[in-house]
Structure formats: C-alpha cells, structure tokens
Amino acid sequence: MSLTADTMELREEDIAKHYDAAAAMLAGFDHTPRIAKPGDAPQEEKSAGLGTRRRFRTTTPGLVTRSTARPEGVHLVERIEAADGDDPLVSPMQATVLHGLRRAIAIALAVGEQFSDATGLADLRRANLAGSLGADRKTEFTELLGAEALAVGHVFANATAFLLAPHGSEVSVEVGEVEEVLTDNSQLALHGALWELDQDIAAHAGDDARLVATVSAFAEQLMEKIALRAQNAGRLSAFTGASWRVEADDFTIRGFDAASKGKSSTLTMTFKQPHEVVGNHIAKYQALKLSKMLMAYDFERKLNPFAELGGFIFTFMGDGKPGTGKTTLIQMMAGLIKGYCDNAGYPFRYQNLSTESIDSYQGKSAQNAKAFINTVIDPGVIGFGTIDDIDQLAGKRGDRQSSAGQLEITAVLMESFAGANTVVRGNCTFGMFSNYPENVDDALRQRAGARFLVDGPQTREDYIDILYLLMGKNHDIPLGQHEVYAAQEIKKAVAASFESHARPHEEGLIRVYERVEKDIGRLDTIAKLGTYLKGIQEADEGFTGRAIKNITDAVKVRAMDFELPDEWMEKPDLFLFKSYDEKKGMIEELRQPITVEMVIQEINRYADSEFRYADKSDEVAIEAMVRDFGRTEEAKRRYMAEKESGA
C-alpha cells in the first residue's frame, strides 16, 4: 500500500473494535429530538366523546423554551427490515444497507478516537470524568467536543454515501434538509443523525430501491449541513489538516470533502481525430498536449508532476466566430483523453455545464454549478469539464440583463477556478468557450489561464482540406494539385503561429508595442519586458496582476513545449504506471529553457486577446447605438411625413 505524506492508514483493527458499539446503536437507543420535530403518527383517541382540556403550558421562566418531546426508541434494524412491507425475511439489499451503516459508524468512531488523541480531548475527557477539569479549560473542552462531533458526523455521512454508492439505482428520493445536527458530543451527534435517518426511512423507503436512495440522500444532505456548520467552528485543524485511508474500502477521508468512487461517466459523443480539426493550429496543439499532460496524474500521490513543475493548464478559454470549430475541438480533446484513459484503465469523467443548470429557484443555479465542478475535480478520476457558450451561462456583474441564476454561476466558477480554497491537482481541466467573450465577466475571463483563439481555417490549403473532409468519399471529383492535410501538420503550423506573435496583431496593442520599443529599444531584459507590461496596463486598466500570472503560466507551458510520446500512452508501463518521482524525472529531462522570444510571444498573445475583447465589445456597443439612432431618425421622418400628409 502506498500512502501520501499527509495520509494515515486507518487500521482495520481500529475500526473493527467499534463494531459492537455500532451494532448496539443500530439495534436501538432512546433519543429526544432537540431541533427537528418527529413525524406525525396516528394516535388512538383515549376517551371518545369526552371533551379534552388544553395542554398545560408552563409559565416558569426557562421551562417554556425546553423541548417537550418525549424520548423515542430508535430501532434502525427493525425499521430497515420492515422497509419492504410484510416480508419476514431480510433481503440482501437490506443486509447491505445495515452492514454499510455499521461500518460507517465504526469508521466514524475510529476517526473520532484518533482526533481525540491528537487534540488532547481524551485527556480532558478523563479529567472531566474524574472531576478534576479546571475551570480555565472548560471552554476548550466544550469546543473540542463540538469539533469532534462535527468530524464524526461528517465521516459517518461520508462513509455511508461512499459505501452505498455502488448499490444506487435510477430511483431518487428528496429527503429535505437535515435538522437534527447536534454538536454536544460525538455520541449525541450520531444519535441525532440516526434518529432523523429513522424518520426518513419511515417516510420514504417502501422498497429496497427507495431504501438505498433514502439513506444515500440523507447522507448527502447530512454531509452538506455539517460542512456548512464547520465553516464557523474552531479547533478542527487536526481533522481538516490530515487525511485517513481505509484500504479495504478504497475510502479516503480528507476533512469535510466528500469522497467518491472513481467511476467513469458514460460518454456519448462523436469524437474527432486531430486531422479533422482544420486550422486552429495553436488551439489544437495545446489541446493535444493538455490531453497527454492529464495522463501524467498520479492516483496514489493525488498530484500531477506538471502541476508541480509548472505548465499545467487548469482553465482555458477558446473564443472565435460562430462555426470556427470550438465544438469540434471539444470532441477531439474528449476523444483523445477517453482513448488514453481506456488504454490505461483509468476512470474518465466528462461533464458539460449547460443552460439547463440555470434555475429560477434562488440558490439552485449555484448548487448545479458546484455539482458540476465537484464531479470533474474528483481526485479519483481524470476529468474534463466544458462550459460551452459561457457568455449565456455566466452573468456579467453590473449587466441588467444578467439573471440572478447566471450571477450565481459566475460566483461559483470564479471561486472554483481561482479562489482561496482552489487546489490544482492536475487530474482535470476546464474549458470555457464563447463566440462573444467580451460578454463574459472580466474577472471570470481572466481566470482562464490559457487562451485559445479558435479562428478556423485561414489559408487556401485549410479551405481545400476542410472541403475535402466534409465532402466525404461518395464522389468522383478529382483532388487536383494538393497534398491532403499536409497544412495540418501541427509542428510546422504551430511554429509559424507562435512566430507570428513576435509582434502584436491588434491595432491598439501595436501602438503600445511600437511606442515602448521606440523609447527603450529591443525588449531583451526583464526590466524592458516589465516596461512593456506597464505600457499595456496604461492602455488597458483591466490588465492586472492576474494577467501577468496567466502570461507566466503560458511561458512555463512553452518551456514544457514537448509532446509526450504516443508510445508512452499506448504502452502505459513506459510512463503512466511508473511512480510519481520517476514520471517527474522523465518530464524534467524533456523540459526546455525559457527564452525572451517565448515571453514576448506570450505577452502579445494574451494582450492581443484582451484588446480584441475590448475592441469588439466597444464596436458592438457603437453599432447598437448607431442602429438605435438610425431607427429614431427614420421614425421621426415617417411621423413628420404622416403628419404633413394628414394636414
């Protein structure tokens, strides 16, 4: 077994010793609900025909706020066995659920025990039982009990959802928000959770499929509620700063992150081969490189050497006119990654955030966007997430036409792509695509670490190639003097494309470049390059520190300007199945030195895109105003003509 530096093994004997306590909880215990209200149960009328008096309501201060609920016996074993009606025998699925719950409770108690030892809570608990706990430590004791309760409750929910995930079906159940989340101590936290689970099973589980769906839905809701509660709780560093692995279940606990089994998603898509992407040379080249970069991810270390060495593209934006090949680029990249993953036996997950994610219900759009992000960043899979037509999905702040749902999606994407808690492991990448990037929020657009100009076919050879490709084989028209797809040879095309950025393309940036070059001469030092960047910032106030980071990241990508050999993908033993350190060493040997030309080209490439967006945005606004003024003038002319003819 291989563990990362911050991952500890949760030994099987440490889990098994809690089985008896877990089984006892499932067999039965008494619990008085403190927050949630028990479900209404029909009660027999004890004195039919006789009037009843109002229930006595105390006026004693303090007593009026106490819960008047009576203790209830919680017998989950009986509840689960009765979930399928009158069948006297326990079904295999019921037994699976019971075993899963017992193991989840045992794992949670084992983690709680380790948390208690690591924080000194065990010593405080013994001192409290002996009556020797000092008054100066009572606050610490209470806070640690609350932290332990949150940790144990979340691990229980996390393990339950993880262990039952393979047994789920298409049946889904809405259990609603979990209310009985108690943080007095870990045992009470488990009692509260199991009491509410018992209530949900009674209300929703009428057969085996709904039983699994109910327990899984409850676990997901409980995890979410505890994770939110933990954001404002203290003394949790011993739990959030470490991780535990249960080898028998392939289950890893990382703080309040939900674990999930590394399963591939079913991908239905028409894949494209690289030669079928005509033009778009740099975008195609970057996509090919990125597809292979993802495959360097180490599932044991949960890290990609490219992410550590620099040069990994976590987010990128592809922009271009309609019909220039953005969708084709997605199909090519998804097909390449899936093929590599199938060959290596790695789970691959592709997700697209569509307009269906925008919901009129407040907060639902954000939940949909967060679910999309979490699905792709799962460290147990290789992930590829796309946001096609992002200008329609993510709202632009300050734009009156942006709905609340669109703004929620913008906030989630910004926080996920470059937020305080963003962790780039190198197992996934996100691509944002748009025909109108000027309509994307500036801060969100700048979170795209790389820019792909998807400009489609450009040269005569490109147009011949795309015509030949789309015509298919069902014709006898001669090809003529042309070598098919020779212009699509990536290395030649990319070299020419990069060299073309030795000077800017956009008119506004050309003026800045020429002025700076005239003032200080050839840009061949860090100081001169910095002066050029300052000149760009003076012309475009939106050119901030994040833009510089994106440029330097792109330069590091250029330093990794090599393509991992196809043989390494075809024969996983040559590279993919090697250890993390071996893969890192092999990559370092291929790395190239950074040159001034690389830096200038990447500055121009990035700045060109920003000027292109700004100029296009201004031009669109001007054209709209011109049309409005023209309509106004025409309306006035017609009005005056009708008025004169009527007179």
C-alpha positions as CSV (number, residue, x, y, z in Angstrom):
1,M,0.0,0.0,0.0
2,S,1.3,3.5,-0.9
3,L,0.2,6.5,1.1
4,T,0.8,10.2,0.5
5,A,2.8,12.1,3.1
6,D,-0.2,13.6,4.8
7,T,-2.4,10.4,4.7
8,M,-2.5,8.0,7.6
9,E,-3.8,4.4,7.5
10,L,-6.9,3.8,9.4
11,R,-6.2,0.3,10.5
12,E,-8.8,-2.4,10.2
13,E,-8.4,-3.4,13.9
14,D,-9.1,0.2,15.0
15,I,-12.4,0.1,13.0
16,A,-13.4,-3.5,14.0
17,K,-13.2,-2.8,17.7
18,H,-16.1,-0.3,17.3
19,Y,-18.4,-2.8,15.6
20,D,-20.2,-3.7,18.9
21,A,-20.9,-0.1,19.7
22,A,-22.1,0.5,16.1
23,A,-24.4,-2.6,16.2
24,A,-25.8,-1.5,19.5
25,M,-26.8,1.9,18.1
26,L,-28.5,0.2,15.1
27,A,-30.3,-2.2,17.4
28,G,-31.8,0.6,19.5
29,F,-31.4,3.6,21.7
30,D,-33.6,6.4,23.1
31,H,-33.4,9.9,21.7
32,T,-35.3,13.1,22.5
33,P,-35.2,15.3,19.4
34,R,-33.9,18.8,20.2
35,I,-34.2,20.6,16.9
36,A,-36.3,18.5,14.4
37,K,-39.8,17.5,15.0
38,P,-40.9,13.9,14.9
39,G,-43.2,12.8,12.1
40,D,-46.9,12.8,12.9
41,A,-48.0,9.3,14.0
42,P,-51.7,8.5,14.2
43,Q,-52.8,8.2,17.9
44,E,-55.9,6.4,19.2
45,E,-58.5,8.5,21.0
46,K,-58.4,7.5,24.6
47,S,-61.8,9.0,25.7
48,A,-64.1,9.1,22.8
49,G,-66.9,11.6,23.2
50,L,-65.4,13.4,26.1
51,G,-64.1,16.9,25.7
52,T,-60.4,17.5,26.3
53,R,-58.7,20.3,28.2
54,R,-56.0,22.5,26.7
55,R,-52.5,21.2,27.3
56,F,-50.9,22.8,30.3
57,R,-48.3,25.4,29.3
58,T,-45.8,26.3,32.0
59,T,-45.1,29.9,32.7
60,T,-41.9,29.2,34.7
61,P,-39.0,31.2,33.1
62,G,-36.7,28.9,31.2
63,L,-39.0,25.8,31.1
64,V,-41.1,27.3,28.3
65,T,-38.2,27.0,25.9
66,R,-37.3,23.4,26.7
67,S,-38.3,20.6,24.3
68,T,-41.4,18.8,25.4
69,A,-40.8,15.9,23.1
70,R,-40.8,12.5,24.7
71,P,-37.9,10.2,24.3
72,E,-38.4,7.9,21.4
73,G,-36.9,4.5,20.8
74,V,-34.9,4.3,17.6
75,H,-34.6,0.8,16.2
76,L,-33.0,1.1,12.8
77,V,-32.5,-2.6,12.3
78,E,-36.3,-3.2,12.7
79,R,-37.1,-0.2,10.6
80,I,-34.9,-1.3,7.7
81,E,-36.1,-4.9,7.9
82,A,-39.7,-3.6,7.7
83,A,-39.0,-1.4,4.7
84,D,-40.3,-3.9,2.2
85,G,-43.6,-4.5,3.9
86,D,-44.7,-7.9,5.2
87,D,-41.8,-10.0,4.0
88,P,-40.5,-11.7,7.2
89,L,-37.0,-12.3,5.7
90,V,-34.2,-9.8,5.4
91,S,-33.5,-9.0,1.8
92,P,-29.8,-8.9,0.5
93,M,-30.1,-5.2,-0.1
94,Q,-31.4,-4.5,3.5
95,A,-28.5,-6.5,4.8
96,T,-26.1,-4.5,2.6
97,V,-27.5,-1.2,4.0
98,L,-27.2,-2.4,7.6
99,H,-23.7,-3.6,7.0
100,G,-22.8,-0.3,5.4
101,L,-24.3,1.7,8.3
102,R,-22.5,-0.4,10.9
103,R,-19.2,0.0,9.1
104,A,-19.7,3.8,8.5
105,I,-20.4,4.3,12.3
106,A,-17.4,2.2,13.2
107,I,-15.1,4.2,10.8
108,A,-16.5,7.5,12.2
109,L,-15.9,6.4,15.8
110,A,-12.3,5.3,14.9
111,V,-11.6,8.7,13.3
112,G,-13.2,10.4,16.4
113,E,-10.8,8.4,18.6
114,Q,-7.8,9.5,16.6
115,F,-9.0,13.1,16.6
116,S,-9.5,12.9,20.4
117,D,-5.9,11.6,20.9
118,A,-4.4,14.2,18.6
119,T,-6.1,17.2,20.2
120,G,-5.8,16.1,23.9
121,L,-9.6,15.7,24.1
122,A,-9.1,12.2,25.5
123,D,-7.1,13.7,28.5
124,L,-9.7,16.4,29.1
125,R,-12.5,13.8,29.0
126,R,-10.8,11.7,31.6
127,A,-10.2,14.8,33.8
128,N,-13.8,15.8,33.5
129,L,-15.0,12.3,34.5
130,A,-12.7,12.4,37.5
131,G,-14.0,15.9,38.4
132,S,-10.5,17.4,38.1
133,L,-11.1,19.5,35.0
134,G,-10.0,23.1,35.7
135,A,-12.4,26.0,35.1
136,D,-9.9,27.5,32.7
137,R,-10.1,24.5,30.4
138,K,-13.8,24.0,30.3
139,T,-14.2,26.3,27.2
140,E,-11.5,24.3,25.4
141,F,-13.2,21.1,26.4
142,T,-16.6,22.2,25.1
143,E,-15.1,23.4,21.8
144,L,-13.2,20.2,21.2
145,L,-16.3,18.1,22.0
146,G,-18.2,20.2,19.3
147,A,-15.3,19.8,16.8
148,E,-15.2,16.0,17.4
149,A,-19.0,15.8,16.9
150,L,-18.7,17.6,13.6
151,A,-15.8,15.4,12.4
152,V,-17.5,12.1,13.5
153,G,-20.9,13.1,12.0
154,H,-19.3,14.0,8.7
155,V,-17.2,10.9,8.5
156,F,-20.3,8.8,9.2
157,A,-22.3,10.5,6.4
158,N,-19.3,10.4,4.0
159,A,-18.6,6.7,4.6
160,T,-22.3,5.9,4.3
161,A,-22.7,7.6,1.0
162,F,-19.4,6.1,-0.3
163,L,-20.2,2.5,0.7
164,L,-23.8,2.6,-0.7
165,A,-22.8,4.4,-4.0
166,P,-22.3,1.1,-5.9
167,H,-25.8,0.0,-4.9
168,G,-27.7,3.0,-6.1
169,S,-30.3,3.0,-8.9
170,E,-32.2,5.5,-11.0
171,V,-34.6,5.9,-8.1
172,S,-34.2,9.2,-6.3
173,V,-35.7,10.5,-3.1
174,E,-35.9,14.1,-1.8
175,V,-35.5,13.9,2.0
176,G,-35.2,17.6,2.5
177,E,-32.8,19.4,4.8
178,V,-31.3,17.5,7.8
179,E,-32.3,19.3,11.0
180,E,-31.1,17.2,13.9
181,V,-27.4,18.1,13.7
182,L,-26.2,18.1,17.3
183,T,-22.7,19.1,18.4
184,D,-22.7,18.5,22.1
185,N,-20.5,15.4,21.7
186,S,-19.9,12.7,19.1
187,Q,-22.3,10.1,20.5
188,L,-25.2,12.6,20.6
189,A,-24.3,13.7,17.1
190,L,-24.6,10.1,15.9
191,H,-27.8,9.6,17.9
192,G,-29.4,12.7,16.3
193,A,-28.4,11.6,12.8
194,L,-29.6,8.1,13.2
195,W,-32.9,9.3,14.7
196,E,-33.5,11.5,11.7
197,L,-32.5,8.8,9.3
198,D,-35.0,6.5,11.0
199,Q,-37.7,9.2,10.4
200,D,-36.8,9.5,6.7
201,I,-36.8,5.7,6.2
202,A,-40.2,5.5,7.7
203,A,-41.5,8.3,5.4
204,H,-39.8,7.4,2.1
205,A,-38.5,3.8,2.0
206,G,-41.2,1.5,0.7
207,D,-38.9,-1.0,-1.1
208,D,-35.2,-1.8,-1.4
209,A,-34.5,0.7,-4.2
210,R,-36.1,3.5,-2.2
211,L,-34.3,2.4,0.9
212,V,-30.9,2.8,-0.7
213,A,-32.0,6.1,-2.3
214,T,-33.3,7.4,1.1
215,V,-30.2,6.5,3.0
216,S,-27.9,7.9,0.3
217,A,-29.8,11.1,0.0
218,F,-29.8,11.6,3.8
219,A,-26.1,11.0,3.9
220,E,-25.5,13.7,1.2
221,Q,-27.7,16.2,3.0
222,L,-26.0,15.5,6.3
223,M,-22.6,16.0,4.8
224,E,-23.6,19.3,3.3
225,K,-25.2,20.6,6.5
226,I,-22.2,19.6,8.7
227,A,-19.7,21.1,6.2
228,L,-21.6,24.4,6.4
229,R,-21.6,24.3,10.2
230,A,-17.9,23.5,10.2
231,Q,-17.1,26.7,8.4
232,N,-17.7,28.7,11.5
233,A,-16.4,26.1,14.0
234,G,-13.0,26.1,15.6
235,R,-10.4,23.5,16.7
236,L,-10.9,21.4,13.6
237,S,-7.3,21.7,12.2
238,A,-6.5,18.2,13.5
239,F,-9.3,16.8,11.3
240,T,-9.0,19.1,8.2
241,G,-5.2,19.1,8.2
242,A,-4.8,15.3,7.9
243,S,-6.4,12.5,5.9
244,W,-7.1,8.9,6.6
245,R,-7.3,6.0,4.2
246,V,-9.4,2.8,4.7
247,E,-7.6,0.4,2.4
248,A,-10.2,-2.4,2.5
249,D,-12.9,0.0,1.1
250,D,-10.6,2.2,-1.0
251,F,-12.0,5.1,1.0
252,T,-10.1,8.2,1.8
253,I,-11.1,10.8,4.3
254,R,-10.0,14.4,3.6
255,G,-11.6,16.8,6.1
256,F,-15.0,17.8,5.0
257,D,-14.6,16.8,1.4
258,A,-17.0,14.2,0.1
259,A,-15.3,11.0,-1.1
260,S,-16.5,9.3,-4.2
261,K,-15.6,6.2,-6.1
262,G,-13.6,6.8,-9.2
263,K,-16.1,5.8,-11.8
264,S,-16.2,6.8,-15.4
265,S,-19.2,8.6,-16.8
266,T,-21.0,7.2,-19.8
267,L,-19.8,9.4,-22.7
268,T,-22.0,9.7,-25.8
269,M,-20.2,11.9,-28.2
270,T,-19.0,11.9,-31.8
271,F,-15.2,12.0,-31.4
272,K,-13.0,13.8,-33.9
273,Q,-9.5,13.0,-35.0
274,P,-6.8,15.7,-34.9
275,H,-6.6,16.0,-38.7
276,E,-10.4,16.6,-38.7
277,V,-9.8,19.9,-36.9
278,V,-8.8,22.2,-39.8
279,G,-6.9,25.3,-38.9
280,N,-6.8,26.4,-35.2
281,H,-3.2,25.2,-35.1
282,I,-2.2,26.6,-31.7
283,A,-5.5,25.6,-30.1
284,K,-5.2,22.1,-31.5
285,Y,-1.6,21.8,-30.4
286,Q,-2.4,23.0,-26.8
287,A,-5.4,20.6,-26.6
288,L,-3.2,17.6,-27.7
289,K,-0.5,18.5,-25.2
290,L,-3.0,19.0,-22.4
291,S,-4.7,15.7,-23.1
292,K,-1.4,13.9,-22.5
293,M,-0.5,16.1,-19.5
294,L,-3.6,14.9,-17.8
295,M,-2.5,11.3,-18.1
296,A,0.7,12.0,-16.0
297,Y,-1.6,12.4,-13.0
298,D,-0.5,10.0,-10.1
299,F,-3.5,8.4,-8.4
300,E,-1.5,7.5,-5.3
301,R,0.1,10.9,-4.8
302,K,-3.1,12.7,-6.0
303,L,-0.9,15.1,-7.9
304,N,0.4,15.6,-11.4
305,P,4.1,16.3,-12.0
306,F,3.1,19.0,-14.5
307,A,1.1,20.8,-11.7
308,E,4.2,20.8,-9.5
309,L,6.8,21.7,-12.2
310,G,4.6,24.4,-13.8
311,G,3.0,24.4,-17.2
312,F,-0.3,22.6,-16.3
313,I,-3.4,24.3,-17.8
314,F,-6.2,24.1,-15.2
315,T,-8.6,26.5,-17.1
316,F,-8.6,27.8,-20.6
317,M,-10.8,29.9,-22.8
318,G,-11.5,29.2,-26.5
319,D,-13.0,32.1,-28.4
320,G,-13.8,32.7,-32.1
321,K,-16.6,33.4,-34.5
322,P,-19.5,31.0,-34.9
323,G,-18.6,28.0,-36.9
324,T,-14.9,28.1,-36.5
325,G,-14.6,24.8,-34.8
326,K,-15.0,25.2,-31.0
327,T,-17.3,22.2,-30.7
328,T,-15.0,20.1,-32.9
329,L,-12.1,21.0,-30.6
330,I,-14.1,19.7,-27.6
331,Q,-14.9,16.5,-29.5
332,M,-11.3,16.0,-30.4
333,M,-10.0,16.6,-26.9
334,A,-12.6,14.5,-25.1
335,G,-12.0,11.6,-27.6
336,L,-8.2,11.7,-27.0
337,I,-8.5,11.7,-23.2
338,K,-11.1,8.9,-23.2
339,G,-8.9,6.8,-25.5
340,Y,-5.8,7.3,-23.4
341,C,-7.8,6.5,-20.2
342,D,-9.4,3.4,-21.7
343,N,-5.9,2.1,-22.7
344,A,-4.5,2.8,-19.2
345,G,-7.6,1.6,-17.3
346,Y,-8.1,5.0,-15.7
347,P,-11.7,6.3,-14.9
348,F,-12.6,9.3,-17.1
349,R,-15.3,11.7,-16.5
350,Y,-16.6,14.4,-18.9
351,Q,-19.2,17.0,-17.9
352,N,-20.7,20.0,-19.7
353,L,-22.3,22.8,-17.9
354,S,-25.4,23.6,-20.0
355,T,-28.1,26.3,-19.9
356,E,-30.3,23.7,-18.1
357,S,-28.3,24.5,-15.0
358,I,-29.8,28.0,-14.7
359,D,-32.7,27.8,-12.3
360,S,-35.2,30.4,-11.2
361,Y,-35.1,29.0,-7.7
362,Q,-32.8,31.0,-5.6
363,G,-29.5,29.2,-4.9
364,K,-30.3,26.3,-7.2
365,S,-28.1,27.5,-10.0
366,A,-25.2,27.8,-7.7
367,Q,-25.8,24.2,-6.5
368,N,-25.9,23.0,-10.0
369,A,-22.7,24.7,-10.9
370,K,-21.0,23.4,-7.7
371,A,-22.1,19.9,-8.5
372,F,-20.6,20.2,-12.0
373,I,-17.3,21.4,-10.5
374,N,-17.2,18.7,-7.9
375,T,-17.9,16.0,-10.4
376,V,-15.0,17.0,-12.6
377,I,-12.4,17.7,-9.9
378,D,-12.9,14.3,-8.2
379,P,-9.3,13.2,-7.4
380,G,-10.3,9.7,-8.2
381,V,-10.8,10.3,-11.9
382,I,-9.3,12.1,-14.9
383,G,-11.8,14.9,-15.6
384,F,-12.6,17.2,-18.4
385,G,-15.3,19.9,-17.9
386,T,-16.5,22.2,-20.6
387,I,-18.7,25.3,-20.4
388,D,-19.9,26.0,-24.0
389,D,-21.3,29.4,-24.7
390,I,-20.2,30.6,-21.3
391,D,-21.5,34.1,-22.2
392,Q,-25.0,32.7,-22.0
393,L,-24.4,30.8,-18.8
394,A,-22.4,33.1,-16.6
395,G,-23.7,36.6,-16.0
396,K,-21.7,39.7,-16.2
397,R,-21.8,41.7,-13.0
398,G,-23.4,45.1,-13.4
399,D,-25.3,43.9,-16.5
400,R,-29.0,44.4,-16.0
401,Q,-29.8,41.6,-18.4
402,S,-28.0,39.0,-16.3
403,S,-30.4,36.9,-14.2
404,A,-29.8,36.0,-10.6
405,G,-29.1,32.4,-11.6
406,Q,-26.5,33.5,-14.1
407,L,-24.7,35.6,-11.5
408,E,-24.8,32.7,-9.1
409,I,-23.0,30.6,-11.7
410,T,-20.4,33.3,-12.2
411,A,-19.7,33.4,-8.5
412,V,-19.2,29.7,-8.2
413,L,-16.9,29.5,-11.3
414,M,-14.8,32.4,-10.0
415,E,-14.4,30.8,-6.6
416,S,-13.7,27.3,-8.0
417,F,-11.2,28.4,-10.7
418,A,-9.1,30.7,-8.6
419,G,-10.5,31.0,-5.1
420,A,-8.8,30.8,-1.7
421,N,-9.6,27.1,-1.5
422,T,-8.8,26.1,-5.1
423,V,-6.4,23.2,-5.2
424,V,-4.9,22.2,-8.6
425,R,-4.0,18.6,-8.5
426,G,-3.6,18.2,-12.2
427,N,-6.2,15.5,-12.7
428,C,-8.7,17.7,-14.6
429,T,-9.1,20.7,-16.8
430,F,-11.9,23.1,-17.6
431,G,-12.5,24.7,-21.0
432,M,-14.7,27.8,-21.4
433,F,-15.9,28.5,-25.0
434,S,-17.7,31.5,-26.4
435,N,-18.5,33.3,-29.6
436,Y,-18.8,36.5,-27.7
437,P,-16.0,36.5,-25.0
438,E,-16.5,40.3,-24.5
439,N,-19.8,39.5,-22.8
440,V,-18.1,37.3,-20.2
441,D,-17.4,38.9,-16.8
442,D,-13.9,40.4,-16.9
443,A,-12.8,38.7,-13.6
444,L,-14.1,35.3,-14.7
445,R,-12.4,35.7,-18.1
446,Q,-9.1,36.4,-16.5
447,R,-9.3,33.2,-14.5
448,A,-8.7,31.4,-17.8
449,G,-5.1,30.5,-17.5
450,A,-4.7,30.0,-21.3
451,R,-6.3,31.5,-24.3
452,F,-7.1,29.5,-27.5
453,L,-8.1,31.6,-30.5
454,V,-10.3,29.3,-32.4
455,D,-10.2,31.1,-35.8
456,G,-11.0,28.2,-38.0
457,P,-9.5,27.6,-41.5
458,Q,-7.3,30.5,-42.6
459,T,-5.2,29.6,-45.6
460,R,-6.0,28.3,-49.1
461,E,-4.8,24.9,-48.0
462,D,-7.0,24.9,-45.0
463,Y,-10.1,25.6,-47.1
464,I,-9.2,22.8,-49.5
465,D,-8.7,20.4,-46.6
466,I,-12.0,21.2,-45.0
467,L,-13.9,20.9,-48.3
468,Y,-12.2,17.5,-48.9
469,L,-13.0,16.4,-45.4
470,L,-16.7,17.4,-45.4
471,M,-17.4,16.1,-48.9
472,G,-16.7,12.6,-47.8
473,K,-16.0,9.7,-50.1
474,N,-19.2,9.5,-52.2
475,H,-18.0,11.4,-55.2
476,D,-15.6,11.2,-58.1
477,I,-14.3,14.8,-58.2
478,P,-10.5,14.8,-58.6
479,L,-8.4,16.3,-55.8
480,G,-6.1,18.3,-58.0
481,Q,-2.7,19.5,-57.1
482,H,-2.9,19.4,-53.3
483,E,-1.4,17.2,-50.5
484,V,-4.3,16.4,-48.2
485,Y,-3.8,17.5,-44.6
486,A,-0.2,18.5,-45.1
487,A,-1.0,22.0,-43.9
488,Q,-2.4,20.5,-40.8
489,E,0.9,19.1,-39.7
490,I,1.0,20.5,-36.2
491,K,4.6,21.2,-35.6
492,K,5.1,23.4,-38.7
493,A,1.8,25.2,-38.3
494,V,2.4,25.9,-34.6
495,A,5.9,27.2,-35.1
496,A,4.6,29.6,-37.7
497,S,1.7,30.6,-35.4
498,F,3.9,31.3,-32.4
499,E,6.4,33.3,-34.6
500,S,3.6,35.4,-35.9
501,H,3.1,36.7,-32.3
502,A,6.6,38.2,-32.2
503,R,4.7,41.4,-33.0
504,P,1.1,42.2,-31.8
505,H,-1.9,41.7,-34.1
506,E,-4.4,44.1,-32.6
507,E,-4.2,47.8,-33.6
508,G,-4.3,49.2,-30.0
509,L,-1.6,46.8,-28.8
510,I,0.6,47.6,-31.9
511,R,0.7,51.2,-30.9
512,V,1.8,50.4,-27.4
513,Y,4.5,48.0,-28.6
514,E,5.9,50.4,-31.1
515,R,6.0,53.3,-28.6
516,V,7.7,51.2,-25.9
517,E,10.2,49.7,-28.4
518,K,11.0,53.2,-29.7
519,D,11.6,54.5,-26.2
520,I,13.7,51.7,-24.7
521,G,14.9,49.7,-27.7
522,R,14.6,45.9,-28.2
523,L,12.8,44.1,-25.5
524,D,15.5,41.7,-24.3
525,T,15.6,42.1,-20.5
526,I,13.2,41.6,-17.6
527,A,13.2,45.4,-17.0
528,K,12.3,46.1,-20.6
529,L,9.6,43.4,-20.6
530,G,8.2,44.9,-17.4
531,T,8.1,48.3,-19.0
532,Y,6.1,46.9,-21.9
533,L,3.7,45.3,-19.5
534,K,3.2,48.7,-17.7
535,G,2.6,50.3,-21.1
536,I,-0.2,47.7,-21.8
537,Q,-1.7,48.4,-18.3
538,E,-1.8,52.1,-19.1
539,A,-3.7,51.4,-22.3
540,D,-6.0,48.8,-20.6
541,E,-6.8,49.2,-16.9
542,G,-8.1,45.6,-16.8
543,F,-4.6,44.3,-17.4
544,T,-3.8,43.4,-13.8
545,G,-1.5,41.1,-11.8
546,R,-3.7,38.1,-12.7
547,A,-2.9,38.8,-16.4
548,I,0.8,38.6,-15.6
549,K,0.3,35.3,-13.8
550,N,-1.6,33.9,-16.8
551,I,1.2,35.0,-19.1
552,T,4.0,33.5,-16.9
553,D,1.9,30.3,-16.7
554,A,1.7,30.2,-20.5
555,V,5.5,30.8,-20.7
556,K,6.0,27.8,-18.4
557,V,3.8,25.8,-20.7
558,R,6.1,26.8,-23.6
559,A,9.0,25.6,-21.5
560,M,7.2,22.3,-21.5
561,D,6.9,22.7,-25.3
562,F,7.2,19.0,-26.0
563,E,4.6,16.4,-26.6
564,L,4.7,13.2,-24.6
565,P,5.5,10.4,-27.0
566,D,2.5,8.5,-28.3
567,E,4.2,5.3,-27.3
568,W,4.0,6.3,-23.6
569,M,0.2,6.5,-24.0
570,E,0.0,3.3,-25.9
571,K,2.2,1.3,-23.5
572,P,1.3,2.5,-20.0
573,D,4.2,0.7,-18.4
574,L,6.7,3.0,-20.1
575,F,5.4,6.1,-18.3
576,L,1.8,6.1,-16.9
577,F,2.3,3.2,-14.5
578,K,5.6,4.5,-13.1
579,S,5.9,6.1,-9.7
580,Y,5.4,9.8,-9.3
581,D,9.0,10.6,-8.8
582,E,10.0,8.6,-11.9
583,K,7.4,10.4,-14.0
584,K,8.6,13.8,-12.7
585,G,12.2,13.0,-13.6
586,M,11.3,11.9,-17.1
587,I,9.3,15.1,-17.6
588,E,12.2,17.3,-16.3
589,E,14.6,15.7,-18.8
590,L,12.3,17.0,-21.6
591,R,11.9,20.5,-20.3
592,Q,13.3,23.3,-22.4
593,P,14.8,26.7,-21.3
594,I,12.7,29.8,-21.3
595,T,13.7,32.4,-23.9
596,V,13.0,36.1,-24.4
597,E,11.2,35.3,-27.6
598,M,8.8,33.0,-25.7
599,V,8.0,35.7,-23.2
600,I,7.3,38.3,-25.9
601,Q,5.1,36.0,-27.9
602,E,3.0,35.0,-24.9
603,I,2.7,38.6,-23.7
604,N,1.4,39.6,-27.2
605,R,-0.8,36.5,-27.5
606,Y,-2.5,37.3,-24.2
607,A,-2.7,41.0,-24.6
608,D,-4.0,40.6,-28.2
609,S,-6.9,38.6,-26.8
610,E,-7.7,41.3,-24.2
611,F,-7.6,44.1,-26.7
612,R,-9.6,42.0,-29.1
613,Y,-12.3,41.5,-26.5
614,A,-12.3,45.2,-25.5
615,D,-12.4,46.5,-29.1
616,K,-15.1,44.0,-30.1
617,S,-17.2,45.0,-27.0
618,D,-16.9,48.7,-27.9
619,E,-17.6,48.1,-31.5
620,V,-20.7,46.1,-30.7
621,A,-22.0,48.8,-28.4
622,I,-21.3,51.5,-31.0
623,E,-23.0,49.6,-33.8
624,A,-26.1,49.1,-31.5
625,M,-26.2,52.8,-30.7
626,V,-25.9,53.6,-34.4
627,R,-28.8,51.3,-35.2
628,D,-30.9,52.9,-32.5
629,F,-30.1,56.4,-33.7
630,G,-31.0,55.4,-37.2
631,R,-34.3,53.9,-36.2
632,T,-35.1,57.0,-34.2
633,E,-34.4,59.3,-37.2
634,E,-36.4,57.1,-39.5
635,A,-39.3,57.1,-37.0
636,K,-39.2,60.9,-36.8
637,R,-39.1,61.2,-40.6
638,R,-42.1,58.9,-41.1
639,Y,-44.0,60.6,-38.3
640,M,-43.5,64.1,-39.8
641,A,-44.4,62.8,-43.3
642,E,-47.7,61.3,-42.0
643,K,-48.4,64.5,-40.0
644,E,-47.9,66.7,-43.1
645,S,-50.0,64.5,-45.3
646,G,-52.8,64.4,-42.7
647,A,-52.7,68.2,-42.5
